[in-house]
Amino acid sequence: MQIVIPYTPRKLQSELHNNLDGHRWGVIVCHRRMGKTVMAINHLLRAAVLCERPSPRYAYLAPTYRQAKSTAWDYLKQFASKIPGTKFHETELRCDLPNGARISLLGAETPDSLRGIYLDGCFMDEVADISASVFPEIIRPALSDRKGWCFFVGTPKGQNAFYEMYEQAVINDGWFTVVHKASETEILDEEELASAKEAMTADQYAQEYECSWVANIPGAIFGKELQASLEEGRIGRVPHDPSSRVDTWWDLGIGDSTAIWFTQSIGRSVHVIDCYEARGEGLPHYVKVLTQKNYLYGDHFAPHDIEVRELGSGKSRREIAYDLGLNFRVVPKLPVEDGLHAAQMLIPRCWFDAEKCKDGLVALRQYHRAYNERNRVFRNSPVHDWSSHFADAFRYCAVGIKETKTDGRPPQIMAAMDYNPFGQIGAA
């Protein structure tokens, strides 16, 4: 018997169906009103109808049971009702298909209630609003014995677990990833987008319609630059080149965190291949860390306060480091704003290793200026918090690279023009 479901997917929906068919895992980042719920329900329905395993089980998981009902239940009834013999269970948000397959709508607010289920396939919708523990503790084990699939769908909401999942998926060859922005999909016309812009703040619009991961971080200093890096593919796998020297850039803390960036200059590009941060450790600890990484080191750079002498030893940390075999160069002292500008200019030249630089990238994205509610402006000085250490170290990197001109070209030396070939004639 031929069954026709009254669903005509849009071009982008059709592309998603085709791409998801070839993957077990996938992350779909999309703007509001793109049609993701309709796509998800129909993908589940088709999989359930075609599944030849005994008693197939599929699920649509929303942040809450109420959301699952309000967003997806009517769609499930609309499309599944065209299949003769389908039974709907309103109180359980479940439909049973005549082949023994079952599709359930679930809420993630009480994850323990989901334990014990098994699944052949699952869509997790609005992942940014779901606890990070739900997938690894509940859904992933439920998929194991049937080797089921799971796709994660949603709109960004800052750099939470959904963001981390997307970043990991980008560098994992076995995952499908896609970002659909309203300005690119043409699903919503220009008039509607213009109306939305008028009703929303710039950050709200950027998040909800342009899928920005950093838009909801008020005052983010490097937000736009890092978003561009992500979109342009400059955050991903950046392998270490063993034939090229590695420079290190430090923010040295006294009773505070010390942060280090590891870079390689490849032409005009800067490959940021690694980072490290620790708290409450002395210089011998960091020397050991550098040794264990086994890089071919070039120069080590630190801010000017490395030359301040300590009261206890009478030595500067630069001298102490030298005794340990670490010879620092001092980064020129510049006003903070000039350093931040240099960092903003450097990021478009950088390629970041997403895995090894994960902690540093999170810090750079969170680095921000405080908002003055009274005057309704952002303060000039950045907020000093946990993100400051990596941000300061990167600022030193930008200043140091600019100062030392690490573009691979030696400084030009001009010949003296006051040479007199007859200067020695007649000399005594």
N, C-alpha and C positions, 0 to 999 in steps of 0.2 A: 504494500500500500504506500502510495506517495503522500507525503505530508508536506504541506506548504505553510511555512510560518511567515506572516505578513511583516517581514523585516527586510528593508532595503538599506544596507549600510552605506553611509557616506564613503567617499574615497578614502579618507583617513581611517575610518573604522574598518574598511575592507583590508587596508594595508596592515592594520594591527592584527586582525584575525590571521592573516597569512603569516606574519612574522611570529606570532605566538605559537602557531601550530608546530614550528620547528624548534621550540625551546621549552625547557622544563621550568625555567625561572625567568622573570622579566620585571622591569621597573618602568612604569609609564607615568611620566610627569606631564600634566596637562592643565590647561586653563579651565576656568569655570564654563559650564554650558557647552562643553565639547561633545557630549554624548557618551561619556565613559560608562555610565551605569547601564544604559541600553546595550552598549557593546558587550559589557561584562556578562549581563544576564543571557544574552543570546549565544555567547561563546560557551557558557556553562550548559545551556540547553542543548546545543548541538552536540557537545561532548557527551552529555548524559544519554541522548538518544542513540548515538552511534557506538557507545561503549558496549563491548561484548563480554565484559567480565560479569560474574554474578554479583548482584546487589550493589551496583555502583553508587557512590556517595560523592556529592559535590556541594560546595558551600560558597555563599557570598557573605563576607564578614565586614561589618561596619563598626565604627567606634562604639555605638550603642545599639541595643535591640530596637529602640524607638527609631533611630536613624535608618536602620535596615528596613523597617516597615514603611516609613514615610518615603524613602527614596527608591526602593527596589521592588516592594511587594506587588504594587499595581502592574509594573512592567512584567514581572514573572507570570502573573495571572493572565495578562493580556496575550503574551506570546505562547505560553504553555497550554492555554485553553484550546488552542487549535489542534492539539494532539488528542485524538479520541481516547477515552479511558483514563485521562489524567485526573487525579484527585488532589484537591487542595485542603490543607489543614490550617485554618485561619489562626487558631490559637498558638500553633507552633511555627507559623510562617514556613510551611513546608509544602512541596508538591511532590507527589508520587507518580512516576510515569509508568505506563503499562509494561515496559520491559524490566521493571524492578528497580530502576534507577530512582534516586531521590536527590532533590535540590533543596537545601535549607538556607534560610536567611538567619544569620547569627549576629549577636552583639558581643563586643570585646570587653565590656565594662566589668563582667564577672568571668574572667578567664578560667577559673577552676571548674566552672560548670561545663566547660567544653572538653575537659579531660576524658579520655576513654573512647573518643570518636575515631573513626578512620575516614580517610578522604582519598578520592582519586584526582581531585582537582579543586582549586580554591582561588577566589579573587578576594584580596584584602583591599577595601576601598577606604579612601581618606586615611592613608597610613600614618600621616603626620600626627593624627589625633589618637593613635593606638599605642598602648604601652609597648616599649621595645622588647619586653620579655614574652609577649604573646606568641610571636612566630617561633623563636627557638625553643620555648618551653611547651607550647601547645600544638601549633599547627605543623611545625616540621616533623615531630614524632608521628603525628596523625597521618602523614603522607608516606611514611617509610615503607610499611609492608606492601603497599600497592604501588610504590615508586611514583606517587602522584606529582602533579605540578602545582605551582603557585605563582600568581602574578600580583604585583603590588602597584596600586593605582592611587594617584592623588595630586593635590596641589601643595606646593611647598608651604611650610610654616616654620621658617627659621632653620637653623642647622641642628636638627634633632636626629632621632634614629632613622627617619626617612631619608634625610640627607646623607647620613653615613652609609645607608644601604645603597643609595644611588651611586655614591662615590666608589664603593666596592664593586658594584655591578659594572661600572664603566671599565674597570681594569680586569674584569673577569671575562674571558673569552666564551664561557658557557652561558652567559646571561645576555638577554636582550634588553636594551635601554633605548628610550626615546624621550624627547622633550618637545611638547607641542605648545607654542605660544599663540595667543590670540592674534597677534600682529602677523603671523605667518600662516595660520590655518585657513583664513578667510571664511570661517564658519559664521562669525559675527561680523556684520557690516560695519563700515567706518562710522556711520552715524551712531550706532549703538555703542561702539567703543568710545567715541567722543563723549557721549552722554555719561558713560561709566566714569570716565576721567573727571568730569565735573563734579560727580557725587562722591568721589573717593579722594583720599590723600594720594600723593605720588607713590608712597611706599605700599599702600594698600593695593593700588592698581598694579604696580610692578609685581607684587606677590600673586594676586589672584588671577591676573590676566596674562602676565608675562613670565610667570614661573620663576621669579627671582628667589633665590635662597637667602639672600642677605637683606632684602628690602625691609623686613620687619625688625632690623637692628638699628634703632634710631642713632644717627650720628656715626655710622660705620665709616671709618677712615679709608679703608682699602676695599670696601665692598664692591664698588663698580669695577675696579681693576681685576679683582679676583673672579667676579662673575664673568667678565670677558675672557679671562684665562681659561675658565671651565668651558665656556661655549666654544672657544677656539681650539680646544683640545690640548692646551698647554699644561693641564693637570692630568697626569696619567702615569705611565711607565717611563721613567727616565733612568736608564741603566748607567752605572758607574763606568767611566772610561779608564781602565787601568793605566793607559799610557799618558794620561793628562793629570797634572797636579791638582790637588784638592786644597782650596783655601778655607779657613774657618773664621767665623765671625761671632764674637762673644758679647754677651751682656753678663758681666760678672757681679754676682750678688754677695753681700756680706751678711750672713744670717738670713739670706733670701735666696730665691731661685737663681740659678745660672742657666742661661739658654745659649745654645750654639747652633749655627747654621753651617752646613757643608756645601760648598759650591765648586763648580768647574766652569771656567770660561771657555766657551767654544765659539770662536769668532766673536761676534757682537752678542751672541746669546749667552745667557747665564743658566747653567743647569744646576738647579737646587736639588741635590741628590739625597740629602739626609738632614736630620736635626736631632738635637738631644737636649733634655732639660732635667735637672735634679735640684734638690733643695738640701741645705745644711751639710754640703760636702765641701771638703777642701780641694785645693788644686791637684794634689796627688790622685784623687779620684778621677778627675777629668783627663789627666795625662794617661791613666790606665784605660779609660774609655777610648781615647783617640788611638792608643796602641792596639787595642783589640779590634778596632774597625779595619786596621791594616790598609789604610789608604796611603798613597804616595802624596805626602803633604807638600804644599807650597809655602804660603805665608799664613800666619795666625794674627788676627786683628782684634784689638780690644779698645774700649773708650779711654779717654785721657786719664780718668781717675785710677787706672791701673798703676800709675806712677806715684800715687799718694802713699807715703810711708806709714806702716802700721806701728802703733805705739809699742806693742809687745816686742816685736823683733827688730824694729828700726829699719826694716827692709820694705821696699815696695813689693806689691804682688808681681810686678814685672820682673823684679830681681829674683823673687822666690820661684817664679815659673822658669826663669832662665836656669836656675840651679837644678831644676827638674828636667831640663832638656827641652824646654818650650820657649822659643824666642818670639815674643810678641812685637808686632808693629802697632803703633798708636794711630787710631783714626782721628783725623782733624776734628776739632770741636766746632760745631755749628749750632745755631739756634734750632730748637726742636722743630719749628715749623719748616725751616729749610730742609731739615733731614726728612721730614714726612713727605715733603714735595719730591725730594730725590727718590724716596721709596716708591711713591706713586708713579714716577717716571720709569723706574727700574722694572716694575712688575711686568709690563708688556714685553720685556726682553727675556723674561724668565720662563723656564720649563721646570715644573715642580713634580717630583715623584710623589704620587698620591699616597702610597703606603708608608714610605719612610718619613715623609714630611707631614703625616696626618695631624699630629698634635700641633705642630707649628702653624699649619694652615688654618686649623680651627681657631687658634689664638689670633692670627692676623684678621680673620673674618670678624671676630668678636671685639677687636680693638676699636674703641669708639670715643666720641666726645660726649660729655654730659649735657643734658638739656636744661636750660634755665627756664623753668615754668613761668616765672614772674615776667621776664623780658621776652619770652618765646623765641629764644635763640639758643644755638649750641655754643658752649663755652669753647674758648680757643685751645685750652690745654686738654690733652687726652685724659681719660679716666685711668688712674693707676690701679690695676687689679691684676688677676692671674695672667691675663693676656699680654700685659705690658712687657714681660721679659723677652718673649720671642719677637714682639714688635720692635722693641728697642734694638735687639741684636740685628734685626733685618734693616732697621734704619742705619745702623753703623755700616752694614754691608753696602747699602746704597751710597752712602757718603764715601766710603773707602774705595769702592769700585770707580766712582766718578773721579776721585782724587788721583788714584793710581793709574787710571786709563787702561784698564785691563782688557783692551781689545786686541791684544796680541801684537801690537805694533810698538817697537821701541821708540823712546822719545827722540825727536829730531835734534841733532847737534849741528849748529851752524859754524862754518869755518870763519876764523878771524879774518877781517878785511884790512887790518893795519900792518900787514907784512911789508917790510922794506928790503928788497933783495940787496941793496947797497949799504945796508946799515952797518956792516962790519968793516967797510973799506976805510982804511986810515986809522983804525982803532989801535990803541997802544997795546 
